[in-house]
Amino acid sequence: MTVHQDAVRRYFAAWNAGSAEELGKAVAAGFTEDATYTDPLADVRGHDGLAAAIGGAQEQFAGFDFVLTGTPDAHHHLVRFTWDLVSRADGSSPAAGFDVIALAEDGRISSVSGFLDRLPGA
């Protein structure tokens, strides 16, 4: 597995964590201490900010998983990929987007720039 693939795997491990404890561990393993996450709905920094943003999305979309779609594209310290938010109950997908992550020297994510392609009710 390349450093890029591993970073994407750890990204989705955080977004799909099953408990607050699991989320905290996944964020610490996948993101630098001062990592940033910015999308149209959030702009946070650090492990606590990331965990709060991810936890809020998990609460809003309980019973859904963030699923990688397509193949990530990477060069140097950057990776871009697409995702769908998929219901475990019926497979519906109310949201989709693409993210660009930047990696630190240790392979952890230092920043995320998120773009939302589809939102519920939009």
Backbone as CSV, one residue per row, in Angstrom:
resi,resn,N_x,N_y,N_z,CA_x,CA_y,CA_z,C_x,C_y,C_z
1,MET,0.848,-1.178,0.000,0.000,0.000,0.000,0.894,1.242,0.000
2,THR,0.561,2.198,-0.841,1.340,3.433,-0.888,0.946,4.358,0.256
3,VAL,1.764,5.355,0.507,1.451,6.349,1.539,0.134,7.051,1.214
4,HIS,-0.143,7.260,-0.071,-1.395,7.916,-0.480,-2.597,7.029,-0.169
5,GLN,-2.512,5.758,-0.529,-3.615,4.830,-0.269,-3.856,4.678,1.229
6,ASP,-2.766,4.612,1.980,-2.891,4.472,3.430,-3.570,5.693,4.034
7,ALA,-3.229,6.887,3.560,-3.860,8.102,4.073,-5.359,8.108,3.781
8,VAL,-5.753,7.695,2.591,-7.177,7.636,2.242,-7.881,6.603,3.123
9,ARG,-7.255,5.459,3.341,-7.843,4.426,4.201,-8.063,4.975,5.606
10,ARG,-7.080,5.685,6.156,-7.202,6.240,7.506,-8.238,7.364,7.555
11,TYR,-8.365,8.116,6.465,-9.381,9.167,6.370,-10.778,8.564,6.549
12,PHE,-11.047,7.497,5.781,-12.368,6.865,5.877,-12.555,6.132,7.197
13,ALA,-11.480,5.642,7.808,-11.598,5.019,9.133,-12.114,6.044,10.145
14,ALA,-11.650,7.283,10.032,-12.141,8.328,10.940,-13.610,8.632,10.662
15,TRP,-13.957,8.855,9.409,-15.332,9.225,9.071,-16.335,8.114,9.352
16,ASN,-15.880,6.876,9.414,-16.781,5.748,9.659,-16.576,5.121,11.034
17,ALA,-15.897,5.816,11.928,-15.658,5.293,13.276,-16.985,5.011,13.969
18,GLY,-17.012,3.928,14.740,-18.259,3.482,15.350,-18.559,4.054,16.726
19,SER,-17.591,4.706,17.354,-17.803,5.281,18.685,-16.919,6.510,18.827
20,ALA,-17.189,7.301,19.857,-16.379,8.490,20.105,-14.927,8.111,20.383
21,GLU,-14.729,7.028,21.118,-13.367,6.567,21.421,-12.649,6.136,20.143
22,GLU,-13.328,5.367,19.311,-12.759,4.930,18.040,-12.464,6.139,17.140
23,LEU,-13.345,7.119,17.135,-13.143,8.331,16.348,-11.897,9.077,16.812
24,GLY,-11.741,9.252,18.116,-10.570,9.932,18.654,-9.278,9.247,18.251
25,LYS,-9.259,7.932,18.335,-8.065,7.169,17.945,-7.797,7.291,16.456
26,ALA,-8.854,7.229,15.654,-8.694,7.314,14.195,-8.205,8.694,13.771
27,VAL,-8.715,9.742,14.407,-8.263,11.096,14.090,-6.787,11.252,14.470
28,ALA,-6.404,10.776,15.639,-5.009,10.883,16.070,-4.079,10.105,15.138
29,ALA,-4.522,8.954,14.673,-3.689,8.132,13.792,-3.608,8.700,12.380
30,GLY,-4.654,9.357,11.937,-4.727,9.769,10.546,-4.366,11.208,10.254
31,PHE,-4.427,12.081,11.267,-4.270,13.515,11.048,-3.187,14.092,11.962
32,THR,-2.474,15.092,11.471,-1.516,15.799,12.315,-2.279,16.577,13.388
33,GLU,-1.584,16.951,14.448,-2.221,17.647,15.565,-2.848,18.971,15.143
34,ASP,-2.269,19.632,14.140,-2.790,20.930,13.696,-3.491,20.850,12.335
35,ALA,-3.937,19.671,11.974,-4.605,19.482,10.682,-5.828,20.378,10.561
36,THR,-6.102,20.788,9.318,-7.289,21.592,9.042,-8.253,20.809,8.165
37,TYR,-9.532,21.113,8.331,-10.588,20.539,7.492,-11.500,21.686,7.090
38,THR,-11.643,21.900,5.788,-12.490,22.976,5.284,-13.368,22.452,4.176
39,ASP,-14.674,22.641,4.323,-15.635,22.385,3.252,-16.702,23.469,3.344
40,PRO,-17.722,23.458,2.496,-18.715,24.538,2.560,-19.464,24.648,3.892
41,LEU,-19.447,23.587,4.697,-20.208,23.579,5.944,-19.341,23.623,7.198
42,ALA,-18.032,23.489,7.058,-17.152,23.412,8.228,-15.793,24.021,7.924
43,ASP,-15.169,24.549,8.971,-13.805,25.054,8.878,-13.197,24.876,10.260
44,VAL,-12.475,23.763,10.457,-11.967,23.416,11.786,-10.474,23.114,11.723
45,ARG,-9.865,23.115,12.902,-8.426,22.839,13.023,-8.195,21.964,14.256
46,GLY,-7.250,21.054,14.141,-6.822,20.233,15.270,-7.700,19.017,15.486
47,HIS,-7.183,18.112,16.322,-7.894,16.852,16.565,-9.283,17.069,17.149
48,ASP,-9.410,17.986,18.095,-10.727,18.214,18.708,-11.716,18.770,17.691
49,GLY,-11.276,19.719,16.878,-12.148,20.283,15.851,-12.562,19.255,14.819
50,LEU,-11.605,18.430,14.392,-11.915,17.370,13.424,-12.903,16.371,14.002
51,ALA,-12.650,15.932,15.235,-13.545,14.956,15.863,-14.947,15.534,16.031
52,ALA,-15.045,16.816,16.364,-16.364,17.435,16.513,-17.085,17.516,15.172
53,ALA,-16.390,17.902,14.116,-17.025,17.994,12.792,-17.466,16.629,12.297
54,ILE,-16.597,15.643,12.440,-16.938,14.286,11.990,-18.063,13.720,12.842
55,GLY,-17.979,13.907,14.158,-19.032,13.415,15.046,-20.382,14.048,14.740
56,GLY,-20.380,15.329,14.393,-21.625,15.998,14.018,-22.231,15.408,12.765
57,ALA,-21.401,15.115,11.780,-21.895,14.491,10.545,-22.426,13.090,10.831
58,GLN,-21.727,12.357,11.702,-22.189,11.012,12.046,-23.543,11.050,12.760
59,GLU,-23.746,12.028,13.618,-25.034,12.168,14.303,-26.134,12.516,13.306
60,GLN,-25.842,13.438,12.402,-26.836,13.855,11.414,-27.191,12.720,10.472
61,PHE,-26.214,11.870,10.163,-26.431,10.780,9.207,-26.161,9.426,9.852
62,ALA,-26.817,9.184,10.984,-26.687,7.888,11.650,-27.170,6.791,10.703
63,GLY,-26.443,5.688,10.655,-26.810,4.589,9.779,-26.254,4.718,8.371
64,PHE,-25.352,5.666,8.169,-24.729,5.885,6.866,-23.218,5.686,6.979
65,ASP,-22.603,5.314,5.872,-21.151,5.198,5.788,-20.641,6.081,4.658
66,PHE,-19.466,6.647,4.875,-18.768,7.345,3.807,-17.992,6.295,3.021
67,VAL,-18.219,6.251,1.704,-17.659,5.208,0.851,-16.838,5.839,-0.265
68,LEU,-15.614,5.377,-0.408,-14.757,5.817,-1.499,-15.362,5.381,-2.825
69,THR,-15.406,6.283,-3.785,-15.858,5.930,-5.134,-14.705,6.215,-6.090
70,GLY,-14.544,5.394,-7.065,-13.459,5.599,-8.011,-12.105,5.309,-7.392
71,THR,-11.081,5.745,-8.084,-9.699,5.525,-7.671,-9.066,6.859,-7.313
72,PRO,-8.468,6.961,-6.124,-7.801,8.212,-5.767,-6.694,8.567,-6.764
73,ASP,-6.511,9.847,-6.957,-5.475,10.375,-7.834,-4.479,11.099,-6.940
74,ALA,-3.187,10.807,-7.094,-2.196,11.371,-6.182,-0.920,11.760,-6.898
75,HIS,-0.295,12.766,-6.358,1.072,13.116,-6.737,1.688,13.894,-5.584
76,HIS,2.997,13.778,-5.456,3.737,14.431,-4.390,3.043,14.190,-3.043
77,HIS,2.617,15.228,-2.371,1.981,15.080,-1.060,0.469,15.327,-1.121
78,LEU,-0.119,15.238,-2.320,-1.546,15.519,-2.496,-2.302,14.294,-2.993
79,VAL,-3.541,14.165,-2.524,-4.425,13.086,-2.976,-5.819,13.673,-3.148
80,ARG,-6.471,13.349,-4.270,-7.878,13.738,-4.440,-8.682,12.461,-4.690
81,PHE,-9.909,12.478,-4.172,-10.761,11.302,-4.302,-12.219,11.715,-4.147
82,THR,-13.105,10.852,-4.633,-14.540,11.095,-4.523,-15.147,10.108,-3.530
83,TRP,-16.280,10.489,-3.001,-16.967,9.665,-2.009,-18.473,9.843,-2.131
84,ASP,-19.188,8.858,-1.633,-20.644,8.901,-1.478,-20.970,8.613,-0.022
85,LEU,-22.037,9.199,0.482,-22.589,8.884,1.789,-23.715,7.890,1.537
86,VAL,-23.547,6.649,2.031,-24.441,5.556,1.649,-25.153,4.986,2.878
87,SER,-26.486,4.837,2.749,-27.302,4.251,3.813,-27.023,2.760,3.924
88,ARG,-26.784,2.293,5.160,-26.624,0.851,5.379,-27.964,0.130,5.243
89,ALA,-29.071,0.850,5.425,-30.396,0.227,5.372,-30.876,-0.029,3.958
90,ASP,-30.719,0.957,3.065,-31.311,0.795,1.737,-30.384,1.181,0.576
91,GLY,-29.152,1.545,0.873,-28.208,1.876,-0.187,-28.385,3.253,-0.802
92,SER,-29.346,4.027,-0.299,-29.526,5.370,-0.848,-28.305,6.229,-0.517
93,SER,-28.117,7.267,-1.316,-26.947,8.126,-1.134,-27.362,9.590,-1.249
94,PRO,-27.651,10.230,-0.107,-28.130,11.614,-0.144,-27.036,12.657,-0.364
95,ALA,-25.777,12.270,-0.210,-24.692,13.240,-0.343,-23.494,12.598,-1.033
96,ALA,-22.752,13.435,-1.738,-21.531,12.990,-2.415,-20.604,14.182,-2.555
97,GLY,-19.336,13.903,-2.723,-18.394,14.988,-2.900,-17.018,14.487,-3.278
98,PHE,-16.083,15.429,-3.284,-14.689,15.036,-3.467,-13.826,15.862,-2.540
99,ASP,-12.750,15.242,-2.099,-11.843,15.882,-1.158,-10.433,15.846,-1.715
100,VAL,-9.667,16.841,-1.321,-8.244,16.892,-1.617,-7.531,16.943,-0.277
101,ILE,-6.642,15.983,-0.038,-5.897,15.955,1.209,-4.423,16.216,0.931
102,ALA,-3.800,16.894,1.858,-2.351,17.116,1.811,-1.730,16.314,2.945
103,LEU,-0.606,15.692,2.655,0.054,14.829,3.631,1.290,15.494,4.215
104,ALA,1.494,15.261,5.493,2.710,15.699,6.170,3.823,14.702,5.867
105,GLU,5.009,15.010,6.304,6.165,14.133,6.072,5.949,12.733,6.626
106,ASP,5.207,12.608,7.731,4.989,11.298,8.348,3.829,10.523,7.715
107,GLY,3.205,11.093,6.677,2.122,10.410,5.987,0.743,10.709,6.538
108,ARG,0.679,11.400,7.680,-0.634,11.773,8.203,-1.167,12.969,7.426
109,ILE,-2.458,13.161,7.499,-3.134,14.237,6.772,-2.916,15.555,7.515
110,SER,-2.453,16.576,6.769,-2.254,17.893,7.367,-3.371,18.863,6.997
111,SER,-4.058,18.598,5.881,-5.200,19.444,5.531,-6.145,18.695,4.606
112,VAL,-7.408,19.083,4.708,-8.460,18.551,3.845,-9.219,19.736,3.268
113,SER,-9.388,19.728,1.959,-10.248,20.696,1.278,-11.377,19.881,0.665
114,GLY,-12.586,20.066,1.187,-13.730,19.275,0.758,-14.683,20.056,-0.122
115,PHE,-15.253,19.354,-1.081,-16.233,19.944,-2.005,-17.458,19.032,-2.025
116,LEU,-18.635,19.621,-1.899,-19.876,18.859,-1.846,-20.554,18.930,-3.216
117,ASP,-20.708,17.771,-3.838,-21.344,17.692,-5.155,-22.851,17.484,-5.060
118,ARG,-23.291,16.850,-3.971,-24.717,16.581,-3.788,-25.017,16.622,-2.288
119,LEU,-26.082,17.336,-1.945,-26.517,17.430,-0.556,-27.992,17.058,-0.465
120,PRO,-28.433,16.567,0.723,-29.850,16.259,0.879,-30.713,17.500,0.652
121,GLY,-31.762,17.357,-0.116,-32.696,18.433,-0.358,-32.227,19.509,-1.313
122,ALA,-31.036,19.320,-1.878,-30.508,20.353,-2.790,-30.832,20.010,-4.229
